[in-house]
């Protein structure tokens, strides 16, 4: 084997086979260092976003939600307004389909989709409402203790330049993986994508994010309509 034109084979002191272990070790060290730097960058991006969101008590944003259900071969898109308020208030009110909503009022989480079933309301405790509804608490707050985070690079997303990060939960959740897109300008969460065990994929894109917005006193409250069946879980 020739290492170069006119050069004899390079061996060890005895003139035997080439010694490649140092080269392999160096390559592995480079890969390991790159992985560490990528991990550090992922945590840093999420920490910057957590600081931005942690500094405000209330925020609102316009949302577009896309749900793909491969088993049924169906896709649905909805739009509306989403608001959060510390410590545990959340509201996702749809204007399309009109009347659909998810409300966390501090004590209970309410799910009401009249576009699908106007006679049924789902009610759970607020503690069980995590897993993607409180975006700041679930995905930005102390992420390294909850997720294996992978930095997937910069990505142009609609009108924003973002960092894309993939997050695999370390504890059981109702979703298997989450991908978040953080705006490089201001550390704003622009998109969240959840992949579920049944193959469903839910994507939520946030626009017109208003930090400190006031949604009004009744935005986080809900009363089941007369005659509706309230299913408690």
N, C-alpha and C positions, 0 to 999 in steps of 0.2 A: 504494500500500500504506500502511495506517495503522498506526502503532506503538501507538496508544492513542486512546481517544475524545477528539476535539477537538485531537489533536496532529498537526502536520505530519510528513511523512516526514523521518527523520534521515539526513543525508548527510555527506559530507566537507566540506572547505572550499569546494568548488565547487558544493555542493548536489546532487551526483550520487547514485549508488546507495549504500545503507547500507554502512558498513565493518564486516564481521563477523569479519575475521581475528583481532583480539585476543580476541574471545569464543571462537572455535574453539581458539586457542592455549591459553587459560586452561582450557578443558574438557579438552584433551589433557594439560595439566600435572596436572590433578586426577586423571585416570585413571592417568597414569604414577606419580604419588606413591602412589596407592592400591595399585598393583601392587607397588611397592617395599616398602611397609609390609607387604603380605600375604606377600611373599617373606621379609622379615626375620622375620615372626612364625612362618612355617613352619620356618625354620632354628632359631629360638629354641626352639620346641616340641620339635623333634627333639634339639637339643643338651641340653635339660633331661632328656629321657628317657635319652640316652646317658650322662649323668653318673650318673643313678640306677642304670642297669644296669652301668655300668663300675665301680661301687664294690663289687660283689659278685663272688665267684668261682663260685658255683653258684646256680641257681634251678630251681624246678619249678612246674608249673601243670597243672591239669586242662584238657583241650582238647576241643572239639567241632569236627570237620572236616566240611565239606559240599563235595562235588564235583559240579558240574553239567557234563554232557557233551551239549551241544546236538545234535551230529551223530548221536548215538544216541538222543536224547530221554530220557536217563536221569539220575537224581540219586541220590547215595549219601551217607549220613551215618554217621560213625564217632566214637567217643569213646575217651578214654584219658588217660594221664599223660605229660607231656613234661618233660624235664629238660635243662639245659645246664650245662657246667662249662668254665671257661677252662683252656687256651687253645683246645682244639678237640675237645671231647667233646659229643655230642648224642645224645639218645635220645627216640624217639617210639613209645611202646608202647601198642597199642590193647587195650582190654578188649571193644570191640565194633567190628569183628569181632575176637574173641579170638585172640591170637597174632600178628596183623599187627604189623609193626614197621619202623622205620627207625633204624639205629644208626650213629653215627660214633664210632669208637673211638680216634681220634687218628692212625691210619695208613690205615684204610679206611672206606668208607661201605658199609653193608649194607642192602639192601632185601629184605624177605621178607614176602610176603602169602599165607600159606597159605589164606586165604579164597578166593583166586582160583586159586593154583597151589601146592600144598604141596611140589612136587618141584623148584622152581626158586628160586635165590637170585641176586640181582644184586649184584655187588661192583665198586666203583670206588675210586679213590684219594681220600683225605680232602680233598685240594686241590680236587677236582672236585665236592665235596659242597655248595659254596656255592650261592647262588641261592635263599635262602628257608629253609634249615634252621637256620642260626645267625642267629636273628632280630636279635640285637643287632648283630653284626658287619655283617650285610648291609643293614639298613634304618636303624639309628640312628647308626652310627659314621661320621663324616665324610660325611654325606649329600649336601652341596652339591657334592662332587667326583664323585658317582656318579649323581645324579638331578636331573631338572628337577622341582622340588617345587611343588605348588599347594595352598594352604590353601583347603579347601572349606567351612569353617565349623564351628560347634559342632553336635553331634548327640547326642540321647539314644539310648543303645545299651543295651537291656535295663535293667539297674539302674545304669548308669554314665552320667555326663555327659562326653562326649569331644570332642576335636578330631579332625576328619577331614582327612587329607592324601592327595593323589594324587601318586604318584611314578613318573615315566617314566625308565627307565634311559638313561644316556648311552653305555653300552657294551653290546655284545650279551649278552643273557641268554636263558634258556629261557622267560621270560615277557615280555610286552609292557608291562604296567603293573602297579603295585601300589598298593593303597589301605590305609592304616593308620589305626587309631583309637587315640588316646592319651588315657587317662583324665586328666581335668583335676585329679583329686585324687591326687597322687603321681607323675604322669608314668609311668604303667604302660601298657604295650602291651596292649590288650584284644582287638583284632581285626586280622587281616591278610587281605587278599583279593588273589589273583593272577589275572590274566587272561592266557591263553596264546594263541599265534598260531592254534591250531586251534579257538578259541572256548571251550575249557574254562575254567571259573572255579572256583578252589579257595579256600574261605573257612575260616579257622581262628580260633575264638574261645577266649580264655584266661580261666579263672576260678581263684580260690584260688591266686593267684600267691604263691609263697613264696621270698623272697630269702634266700639262705644255707641253703636246704634241703639235707638230706643224703639223696640217693637210695639210698645203699648202694654197696658196692665193685663189685658185678657189674652195676649198672644200665646201664653203657656198654659192656658186652662182649657178644659174640654168637659162637656156634659153629654153623655150618650143620648141620642135622639129617643123620643118616646116610642115605646114598642120594640126597641132594639134588644136583642139577646146579648148580654155581656158574658163573655167566656173568660173565666179567671184561670190563669196558669201560674 
